[in-house]
Amino acid sequence: MATTETQSIHRAVAILDCFQENQPELGVREIARQLELHPSTVGRILTTLTSLEILTQDPDTRRYSMGAKVLKWSALYMSTVDLRVVARPFMQELNRSTAETISLDIPDGHTRLCIERIESPHSLRWVKQLGERMPFFASASGRALLAFMDSDKRDAILAETPFEQLTPQTTTDLKTFRKELDITRKRGYAVSVSERVEGVSCIAAPIFDASEKIIGAVTISGPGTRFSQKIISEYAELLIRTTDRISQAMGRHTSEKEEQSFLITEVPIQT
């Protein structure tokens, strides 16, 4: 490919990168200033991109914005994205940072399904079975999924959930459980301490797709003896950074996500 053609491609991509959420519409001179190119050069490339339906131009303002072909490409990309494949390298990094078991759950009807896990290197560890179906209650992962789920779907699941007393720490009251979901939404992650299995602590945070739909949750799990309040606080921050990156890889715009506030108390709330 000729040098001039390569340069034109690089410039075209640079022009497309100028379009952001905070500036979805741009004029020729605005782009030219940002890229330090001559307006006539930018204008020629914009004309080509518009003719290919990659960009569209408002006939009144003469400003440009993303065109229909970008949406087509986006839909094609999202149709080929495998959450498990995308999440695994991020989960491996989290596993190296915490040395605890990292798992990935997705909502599947009225249950949650474990589709990936990376085990802790410790001899004493929590093992979660791949393909295991579990209820949403009595777990950090379940709360993380329910808290950010569509309210109608969440209500339907809760209406059919038998809140069994699995351990002395299990929340069995629906009203209390809903309050715990509110806390999870506010702080961005969920914690469970000896709630499903005695002596096991878990921290979970949600994953979203490009449409802001909840599509999964990553969990850090291990023996409660290794999960002090200080460690929970540190792991929660690491976890949210990880799930934010996975969500971004799944098409979510990070600028749309509200900043998470870490609600840390002396005794972990079982959410």
N, C-alpha and C positions, 0 to 999 in steps of 0.2 A: 504494500500500500504506500502511495506517495506520501512524502512528509507533509505536504499541504493538506491532504485528505485527513491524515492523522490529527493534525492540528485543528482542523475544523470539527472533528468528532470530539476532541477534548474540550473545545470551546462550547460546543452544543451541550455537553454534559454539565459544564460549569454554569451555563445559563440556566439549565433546569434545576440545578442545585440552589440557585438564588431564590426560588419559590419556596417559602416556608409558611408555617401556620400563621405567623404574625405578619406575613406579607404575601398573601395568596395571589395578589394582582400586582403586576409591575409594568412600567413603561420602558421604552427603549433606553432613554437617558439614565434612568435609575440603574438598570442592569449594566450599562456601559461604565457608570461611575464605580459600581461595586467591583467590576472585573478589570477596570482600567483598560478598557478597549474602546476603539473609536465607535461612535454611534452607528455609523454606516455598516461596520462589520457586524455589530449586534443585530441591526435591522435585517440584514440579509439572512442571518441564521434563524431569526425569529420567523421570517416569512416562510422559510423552508419547513421549520417545525410546525407551523400552523397548517401548511398545505398537507402535511402528513397526519394531521389531527392529533399531534402530540401536544400542541398548545391550541388555545382558542383566543380570539381577539374580540373585545367588546367594540362594536361599531361606533358607539358614542364616545366613550372615554379613550379609545385606542390602546387600552391597556391589555396585557396578556395574562392568561391564567392557564392552569393545566387542562388538557383536553380529554376527550372520551377514550382515546387509545391508552392513556395512562391507567384509567380505571380497568380497562380490559386486561392490561398486563398485571395489574395488582390482583385481580381476581384469579388469573392464571397462576400467579406465584402462590397465593394463599391456598389454592386447591392442591398444590403439591407439597405443602409444608407439613411435616410430621412432627407433632409436639414432642414425642419421645426422643426422636433423633436430634431435634433442636435443643432440647433441655439437657440431654445427657452430659455434654462437655461442661456446662455450667454447674451441674450437679457434682461432677467429678472435682471441680475446683472447690466447691463448698465442702465436699468430703475431705479434701486435703487440708482445708483450713480448720475444720472442726474435729476431724477424726471420729465422727459419729455417722450413723446410718442415715442416708438421704433417700427419700422416696418421692415418687410422683404419682398423685392420684388424679383421676378425672371423674366428673359426675356422670353417672350412667343410670338413667331412670331414677328410681328412688333409693339407689345405693351409690357408693363410690367404689371405683375400681383402681387397684394399684397396677400401673403399666410399666413402671421402671423403678429400680432401686440400686443403690450402691452401698454395700455393707461397710460398717465400721471395721477398722483393723484390730480393734480391741477384742480380746477373748470374751469379755463380758459385754454383750451388745444386744440391741433389739433387732430381731429379724422379721421383716415383713415379706410375705409371700407374693411373688408376681402373679397377677391374675386374680388375686384375692378380692372378693366382694365384701364390703363392710357397710354398716349403717352410717348415717351422717352424725348421729349423736355420739357422745362419749369419745370425742377425738378432736385434736387440733385441726387436722385436715378437713374433717367434716364441717367444722365451724367456719373455717376459711372459705370453703366452697359455698355454704348456705348464706353466709353474711353478705356476699356480693352477688348472689343469684337474683334473678327476676323474682319480685315479691310473690306473684301468683304461683310460680313454680315452687318457691320455698314453702308457701303456705300449704300447698298440696302434699309436699313431702312430710312436713311436720304433722299434718292431720293424720297420716298413716304411720307415724313413727311410734313404736312401743318403747317408751323411755324406761328400760330395765335398769335395775340397781346392780350394775356389774361389780362395782367396788364401793366402799364407803364414800368415795369422792365423786361418784357419778351424779351428775345433775339429772334429776328425774322430773322436775317441775317445769312445765312448758313456759310459764311466765318468766321464770328465772333464766331459762335457756334463751329466750328471746332477748333478755337484757344483756346476756353474754354475747349474743350476736351483734348487738348495738355497739358494745365495747370493741369487738373485733373490727367492725367497720371504721370506727373512729381512729383506732391506732394502727390498723393495717395488717395485723397479724393475730394469730390465735395461739394460746398456750393450753396444754393439758397436762396435769400432774396426777399420776396414779388414778386416772379416771376410767380407763378401759382395762388396764392391767396394772396391778399393784407394783410400784417401784419403777414404772416407766414414765418418762417425761418427754413431751413433744412440743415443737414449735412449728407452725405452718403459716404460709403466706400465699396469696392468690396469684394466678397467672391470667392475663386477659389477652384477647385477640384485637384485631384492628377495629372491630365494632364495639369495643368495651365490654364484650361478653366474657363472663368467667368461664375458662376452659380447663382449669386445672389448679392444683396446689402442690407446692413442694414442702416437704416436712423434714425437719431434723429431729431424730429420735435417739434416745439412749437411756441408760440407767439414771434414775433421779439423783443418785449420789454424785453424779458429775454435772448436774444441772442446778447450780446455785443461782440466786437471783442475779448476781453480777454476770454469770455466764449466759443466762437467758437474755439479758439485755444486750450483750455483745452479739450473741447468735441472731437475735431478732434483727439487728441492724444489717448484719451480713446477709441474712436470708432475704430481706426486702430488696437489697441491692441486687441480689441474684435473680429474684423473680421479676424485678423491673427489667433487667436485661433480657430475660427470656421473653417477657411480654413484648419488648421492643423487637426482638427477632421474629416474633409471631405477627408483627405488623402494627403493634400499638404505638401511637405517638407519645413519647414520654412527657412531652410538654403538657399533655392533657391530664396527666395524673397529678392529683393533689399531693402535696408534701405529706409524708407520714409523720405523725408525732408518736414518740415512744412512751406509752403509759406504763411506767414501771413502779410497782408498789413493793412493799417489804415482803409480802407473801404473794406469789404468783396467782393471779386469778385464772381459774380453769376455763379459759376460752381459747 
